[in-house]
């Protein structure tokens, strides 16, 4: 793709919608749509729908539309959905780590409530993104690994005197705990910032 100005998401959606509506009437001979094949729904799974539409656009290439660039724009929007989920998950896990491993009483006293508020906000965002995509839901454990690794580093910068990553190397919380609106980890006494017994 060239380095031209980026289109806004509403503009991209409009372009994609027009292209998709136009494609069946002008698709090359020999290409058919299988009606018996269930297609991703934009309302039920936006992420999967974007990827499916990108694949469909690549299979139908009339000269009057820039199918390759349009397909790449759709794939970029799908990546943005995935990356936004990882980002919100990372923030949620970062605050869970701080709630667990910040042992300095003064810091906990002044910051604990704000950490909980931030955790609740980003937990809501994770909920919303997962509810909108069964495909992203199925990738949760994979994305959690990436988000947790980042969260350990950033939480360490915030609370560890040496600014090393905090918490165990593998995420100690299940998907259910991470998404539970009423779950806020307690401070772990008798353990260091890496989760090891003192």
Buried (B, 14 or more C-beta within 10 A) or exposed (E): EEEEEEEEEEEBBEBBEEBBEBBEEEBEEEEEEEEEEEEBEBEEBBBBBBBBBBEBBBEBBEEEBBBEBBBBBBBBBBEEBBEBBBBBBBBBBBBBBBBBBBBEEEEBEEBBEEBBEBBBEBBBBBEEBBEBBBBBBEBBEEBBEEBBBBBBBBBBEBBBEEEEBBBBEEBBBEEEEBBEEEBBBEBBEEBEBBBEEE
